[in-house]
Protein backbone atom coordinates (compact mmCIF):
# COMPACT_ATOMS: atom_id res chain seq x y z
CA UNK A 1 0.00 0.00 0.00
CA UNK A 2 1.26 3.43 -0.91
CA UNK A 3 -1.05 5.52 1.31
CA UNK A 4 -4.57 6.49 2.29
CA UNK A 5 -6.47 9.52 1.03
CA UNK A 6 -9.82 10.43 2.55
CA UNK A 7 -12.36 11.10 -0.19
CA UNK A 8 -15.54 12.97 0.67
CA UNK A 9 -18.55 13.27 -1.60
CA UNK A 10 -19.84 16.78 -0.89
CA UNK A 11 -22.56 19.23 -1.83
CA UNK A 12 -20.09 21.95 -2.81
CA UNK A 13 -16.47 21.19 -3.59
CA UNK A 14 -15.63 24.91 -3.54
CA UNK A 15 -17.16 25.41 -0.06
CA UNK A 16 -15.39 22.32 1.26
CA UNK A 17 -12.05 23.60 -0.05
CA UNK A 18 -12.61 26.95 1.67
CA UNK A 19 -13.61 25.25 4.95
CA UNK A 20 -10.64 22.88 5.20
CA UNK A 21 -8.12 25.49 4.03
CA UNK A 22 -9.38 28.11 6.48
CA UNK A 23 -9.67 25.96 9.61
CA UNK A 24 -7.10 23.22 9.10
CA UNK A 25 -4.37 24.78 6.98
CA UNK A 26 -4.85 22.70 3.83
CA UNK A 27 -3.81 24.07 0.45
CA UNK A 28 -5.30 23.32 -2.95
CA UNK A 29 -3.20 20.76 -4.78
CA UNK A 30 -5.39 20.08 -7.83
CA UNK A 31 -8.87 20.79 -9.17
CA UNK A 32 -10.77 20.09 -12.36
CA UNK A 33 -11.54 23.74 -13.01
CA UNK A 34 -11.65 27.25 -11.64
CA UNK A 35 -15.29 28.34 -11.74
CA UNK A 36 -17.37 25.18 -11.47
CA UNK A 37 -15.24 22.79 -9.46
CA UNK A 38 -16.54 19.22 -9.23
CA UNK A 39 -13.34 17.55 -7.97
CA UNK A 40 -10.38 18.67 -5.88
CA UNK A 41 -7.43 17.42 -3.91
CA UNK A 42 -6.09 19.41 -0.99
CA UNK A 43 -2.93 18.85 1.04
CA UNK A 44 -1.44 19.78 4.38
CA UNK A 45 2.12 18.49 4.58
CA UNK A 46 1.98 14.79 3.72
CA UNK A 47 -1.79 14.55 4.27
CA UNK A 48 -4.21 14.62 1.34
CA UNK A 49 -7.98 14.82 1.08
CA UNK A 50 -10.18 14.69 -2.00
CA UNK A 51 -13.64 16.09 -2.64
CA UNK A 52 -16.13 14.98 -5.30
CA UNK A 53 -19.38 16.67 -6.23
CA UNK A 54 -22.37 14.59 -5.07
CA UNK A 55 -24.51 15.21 -8.16
CA UNK A 56 -21.67 14.25 -10.50
CA UNK A 57 -20.94 11.05 -8.55
CA UNK A 58 -24.63 10.10 -8.78
CA UNK A 59 -24.47 10.49 -12.56
CA UNK A 60 -21.33 8.34 -12.79
CA UNK A 61 -22.55 5.65 -10.40
CA UNK A 62 -26.26 5.03 -10.87
CA UNK A 63 -26.55 3.03 -7.62
CA UNK A 64 -24.70 5.57 -5.45
CA UNK A 65 -26.48 5.83 -2.07
CA UNK A 66 -28.68 8.77 -1.16
CA UNK A 67 -27.19 11.41 1.10
CA UNK A 68 -27.30 10.48 4.74
CA UNK A 69 -25.58 11.47 7.94
CA UNK A 70 -22.10 10.03 8.04
CA UNK A 71 -21.22 7.65 10.86
CA UNK A 72 -17.52 7.61 9.95
CA UNK A 73 -14.94 9.69 11.79
CA UNK A 74 -11.75 11.08 10.29
CA UNK A 75 -9.08 11.99 12.85
CA UNK A 76 -6.74 14.96 12.51
CA UNK A 77 -3.90 14.28 14.96
CA UNK A 78 -1.97 17.30 16.21
CA UNK A 79 1.36 17.27 18.01
CA UNK A 80 0.37 19.43 20.96
CA UNK A 81 -2.70 20.40 22.93
CA UNK A 82 -2.19 24.14 22.43
CA UNK A 83 -2.51 23.76 18.66
CA UNK A 84 -5.71 21.72 19.03
CA UNK A 85 -7.10 24.24 21.54
CA UNK A 86 -6.50 27.14 19.11
CA UNK A 87 -8.49 25.31 16.45
CA UNK A 88 -11.26 24.47 18.94
CA UNK A 89 -11.55 28.09 20.07
CA UNK A 90 -11.63 29.36 16.46
CA UNK A 91 -14.31 26.87 15.42
CA UNK A 92 -16.47 27.72 18.45
CA UNK A 93 -16.05 31.46 17.86
CA UNK A 94 -17.21 31.03 14.27
CA UNK A 95 -20.19 28.87 15.28
CA UNK A 96 -19.00 25.74 13.50
CA UNK A 97 -21.09 22.78 14.68
CA UNK A 98 -19.30 21.02 17.53
CA UNK A 99 -20.50 17.41 17.74
CA UNK A 100 -18.52 16.57 20.88
CA UNK A 101 -16.92 19.25 23.06
CA UNK A 102 -13.30 19.47 24.16
CA UNK A 103 -12.44 16.70 26.61
CA UNK A 104 -9.45 15.05 28.19
CA UNK A 105 -9.36 11.31 27.64
CA UNK A 106 -8.35 8.49 29.99
CA UNK A 107 -5.40 7.77 27.71
CA UNK A 108 -3.83 11.23 27.99
CA UNK A 109 -5.11 12.94 24.84
CA UNK A 110 -7.48 15.82 24.37
CA UNK A 111 -10.06 15.68 21.62
CA UNK A 112 -13.25 17.07 20.17
CA UNK A 113 -15.40 16.28 17.15
CA UNK A 114 -16.97 18.66 14.66
CA UNK A 115 -19.37 18.18 11.80
CA UNK A 116 -18.05 19.66 8.58
CA UNK A 117 -20.31 21.35 6.03
CA UNK A 118 -21.65 17.98 4.85
CA UNK A 119 -22.01 16.32 8.26
CA UNK A 120 -18.75 14.38 8.11
CA UNK A 121 -17.34 13.87 11.59
CA UNK A 122 -13.81 15.24 12.08
CA UNK A 123 -12.10 14.30 15.34
CA UNK A 124 -9.31 16.66 16.38
CA UNK A 125 -6.90 15.03 18.80
CA UNK A 126 -3.61 15.93 20.47
PyMOL commands that set and color helices and strands:
alter all, ss='L'
color gray80, all
select helices_A, chain A and resi 13-24+54-60+81-93
alter helices_A, ss='H'
color red, helices_A
select strands_A, chain A and resi 6-10+27-31+39-44+47-53+73-77+98-104+110-115+121-125
alter strands_A, ss='S'
color yellow, strands_A
deselect
rebuild
show_as cartoon
